[in-house]
Amino acid sequence: MTAHVFVDETKERGLLVAAVVMHPADLTAARRSIRDLILPGQRRIHFHKERDDRRRQIVDGLLALSAHAVIFDAKHHRNARVAREACLVSLVEHAAKIGAARLVLERDDSTFQADQRLLFEQVRKCGVDGRLRYDQLRAHEECLLAIPDALAWCWAKGGRWRNSIRRMVSESRQV
């Protein structure tokens, strides 16, 4: 599989990372669908800032996509840095296991350099150097980052929101 993996997180109630896996053949249609959900005047979809009726509309759009997600849950870690490292290590291991060609993380300037070092080390450790490309982009630079943004928010929120996206989540892992 030459999947592309799009990654975002929520830090509400502890660190939780959503990794959305998509086949390259589905990327163009998915980008079109996400861009169609962006309202006039919006630069991007930022799920936690949306109203509930708009969130339901976005979730309905996401459910129509050919994608699935893995949730990496590091809430039991008390130290934020340790939690993030555990998620990134598991994320790269998963990407290597499924033969992903590209890993796209939403850029967080506060962790950018540490993330780059860890990604560099893990890609080599997993033996996928040269086969797995990783990028840290801002959400407006890659509209598909709206998908893990929404899924992470819904999963962390729990209840009806988690249930609304559950069929997109193929696995949830404690890391």
N, C-alpha and C positions, 0 to 999 in steps of 0.2 A: 504494500500500500504506500502511496506517496501522499499521504494526508497532509493537510495544513492544520495546525492547532492554534486556536486563538484563545488568549488567556487574560482574565481579569480577576479581580479579588474584591472582597469586602472585608473591612476590619471591624465592622459592627459586631459585637459579641464574640470577638476573637477572629483570627485569620481564617478565611475560607477562600479557596481559589477554584474557579471554574475554568475548565479547559474544554473548549468546543472543537470537535474533530470534524473536518469536512474534506471530501474528496475534491481534488482540483477541478474536475469537470463541473462541479456544482457552484464554484465560487462566483462566476459572473452573474448567474441568476440570483444568488443570495445577496450579492452586493446591490443589485437592482432592487430587490425586495426591501432591503434595509434603507436604501436611499429614498424609496417611496414612503417609508414611515417617518422620515425626518420632515418636520413641519417647516413651512416658510419662516425664515428668520432664525431657525436652529442651525447650529454648525454641526451638531451631532445629537444622538440620543444619549441622555444621561438618566438612566432609569430611576434613580432615587429622587430625582427632581420632578418627575412626572406625576400627574394626578392619577388616581386609581382607575378612572375610566380609560385614560390614555394607556396606562400600564396594561390593562386587559387587551386593548387593541394591539399593542406591541407583542404581547405574549401570543396572541392569536396568529400574528404574522410569523413569529419565530417557530411556532409549531408546524407551520407549513413548509419549513425548510428541510433539506436533507442534511441533517447534522445530528450528532449526539454529543453528550458531554460527560466528563468525569469530574467529580467534585473531590478536591483535596482539602480535608478538614483538619486544621492544626489548632483548633480551639483549646485543646488541653495544654498547649505550651504556654507558659507564663511569660516567657521572654519573646518579644516581637521578632527580634532578629533570628532567633533559633527557629521560630515558627515559619518564618519566610524561607529560611534555608532548607528546612524539611520539605516544604511544599515544592521549591524549585528542584531539589534533588529528585523527588518522586515524579515530578512533571517531566524532567529530562529522561528519566528511566522509562516512563510510560511512552514518551515520544519515540525513544529508541526501540522499544519493544514492538510498537505498531509500524515501525519503518517510516515515520513521518519525515517529510522533506523540509518542512518549515514550521517554526515555532514563533508566534507573534504575541508578545506581551505588551500590555498597556504600560507605557513608560511612566515611572514614578521617579521624579528627579532626586528625591531624598534617598533612594536605594539604587539608583542607576549604576554607579560604579561597582558597588558590592555585587549587584545582580550580574553584571557583565563578567566579573571575575569568576563567580560561582558557575555561571552558564558555560564559560570557557572550560573550566576544570571538569565539569560534569559531562559535557559533550565528548571530551577526550576519554574520560574514565569509562564511559559507556561504549566507546569504540565507534562513534558515529561522526567523528571529525571529518568534514568534507561532504558528509551526506545529510546532516541536519543543520540547516541555516536557522539562526535565531535573530530576531529583531525586537527592539523595544521602541514602539511607536506611540505617538499621541493618538487619542481616540478619534480625532478628526482626520487623521492621516490614513486610517484604515477603518472604514465604517463597520466591518464585521466584528470589531471589538465591542460593539453594542450588544452582541449576543451573549458573551460571557458576563458582561456587566449586568445584564438583566437576570441571567440565570443565577449568578452569585447572590444578587439581592433577594430574589425569590426564595432561594434555598435557605439563606440565613434568616429570612423573615419567618419561614415556617408556615404552618397551617394551610389555608387555602392557596396562598401564593406558592408554597412548595408543591402542593398537589397540582397546581395549574401547569407546572413545567416538568413534573416527574417523568413523563414518558420520554422526554429528551435526555434524561440522565441515565446513562447505562450503568454507572457505578459511582459509589461514594466511598472514599477511603479515608480512614484516620491516619494521619502522618505524624 
